[in-house]
């Protein structure tokens, strides 16, 4: 291992999207010659588990500029003992551990009676960075929400025992990622698809002192045990909810560790170390759909301005955006929608190339003005037959000449 940093980073979602690239880079930048691994258990039950592992590898390689290796711990119960031990040994040696989407229930069941929990606790004690997101983030606290069983199967709300990695920081919290989820539209899917009613029920089952630590989508909180601080990163907010009462912290804010350890305590007579509130970072789009819409607007503005290079640039950037977002496990049908936008932009650019982006009136104006100047001369000489010849010639070129009290006007007609 190559670091003495002791950091637990929690991400609400977007862990393999452009929104979290900066955070991953900054965390890995704390390491010298980092050894990074994907703890792949949470999604091990899925048929596309190898594809999800590959997405993570490509994301870290392309976007974070770091090599990362899946541990091969998708299944630990009744698995090959040698493969399990090799995965655990690699987990022990790693100084950057990343885990993300899947099922917290499945992960906890596979990790039970293994060394996974012990290794992670030791890593935060002796040195290492653990970054858990989405489903994996649910396992970090004193308790875990079995979200699939409650939201998908309709079981009554209940808690499972969590890994309690937060216990290494003496933080008595349960972690709820996807805290501001709005996928439900007309029904409440906030709080990792629980909604207010079910979260209230679960909250009543917590012991005195336990509270909810909510992390919005495309948002994270980086808890540094050495510095005794917790910085909010990303696009949303982190929420401390105690018995239904919520306090939020925006991106860029830095909390003291004491605030997380006992959020209801009165301020100490001895002030904690100075906490610097950083400027909130520039917001990054939180979905490929919003990115595609932005590129479409850039493209349309470029076409309107006759800027062929700008329109082409918007197309190329959208193609690159689709590639960057391909690693995000939550993209879903967004990629198809973005490709449709890309296709429509290409078709429009092709049409513009056929007809030209420049104003056709500007291209023909010198010739029309010259002929109209000639027509003005022959009309002054009352040679109306020649004047009519000029007018008729222009009409054949779809240019209408109008004699008005203020002078001669001409219009370029669009042929049908």
C-alpha positions, 0 to 999 in steps of 0.5 A: 500500500502506498498511502497513509490517507484515511478517507471514506467517500460516499456517493449518492449516484453517478459514480461512473459518470462525468459528474464524479470524475473530478472527485475520483481524480482528487482522491486518487491524487492523494495516493502514490502509485495507487493500487485501485480495485473494484469490489464487484460483489454488489452486482454479482447476481446480475447476468451482465456483471462482466459488462458492468466490471468492464464499464468501471475499468474503461471509466477509470482508464479513460476518464480518471486516467487510472488502472483499476482491477475487478476483484472477482468477488461477485459470488463468495458463497459456495465459490472457488476458495482459491478465487475468493482468497485471491480476491481478498488478498488483492483487496487487502493490498489495494489502497483505493477500493471502489464499489457501486451499483447492485443490491445491498442485500446480496452484497451483505449476504455474500460478505457475511462470515468473510474477511471483507468487512474486517479488511475495509475497517482495517484499511480506514484505520491504517491507511486507504481510501474507500469509495462506496456509491449507490447500492454499496453506499447503503451498506456503510452505516449502522443499518442497511435498507433492503431497498429491492425487498421493500420497493420492488417486492412490497415488504414492510420497511425493515433494517438489516445490519450494516457494515458500519464503516462509519463506526471507524469515524464514530458516526452513528448514521445510516446512509441513504443514497439517491436521496433526491431521486425523482424517477417516480414522477407522480409518486414519491421515490425520494430517499432511495425509492422509499418515499417519505412514509416508509422512511418515517417508519424506518426512522422510528426503528432507529436507536437513540443517537442514530440518524439518517445521512442522505446523499443526493444523486451525483453528489458525494461526501468525502470524510477524511479521518486524518483531517477530521473533516467531511467535504460535500462534492458534486451537484446536490446536497448532503442531508443530516436528518434527525427524527424527521428534522433535516439540515442540508449542506451544499456542494463545496461546504466542509463539515467538521467530523464532530458535526457528523458524530453528534449532529444534535450536540450544542457547539463546544466551548472549544471551537473545532478546527477552522472550516473553510467553505469552498466555492461551489464547483461549476455544475455538471449535467446530471444525465445524458439526456440533459447533455444531449439537449445542451448540445442540440441547443449549441448546434441550433445556435450555430446553424442559425449563425451560419457557423458550420464549424460550430455545428460540427463541433456540437455533433462531435462533442455529443458523440464524445459525451455518449462515450463518456456516459456509457460507463454510467450504470444508470444511463439506461435508455438515455443513450438511445435518446442521445443517439436520436438527437445525434442522428437528427443533428447529422441530418440537419447538417447534411441538409444545410450542406446541400443548401448552404449555410450562408444567406443566399441573399448575401451571395447574389446581392452584388449581381442584383444591385449591379443590374438594378443600377443599370435598370435605374439608368435606362428608366431615367432615359425612359427606355422602359423596354430595357428596364422590363428586360432587366426586371424579367431576367431577375424574375426568372432568377426568383428575384422580385423587383418592387418600385416603391415611393422610397426607392427600389426593393428586391426580394429573393423568392424561395422556389418550390 
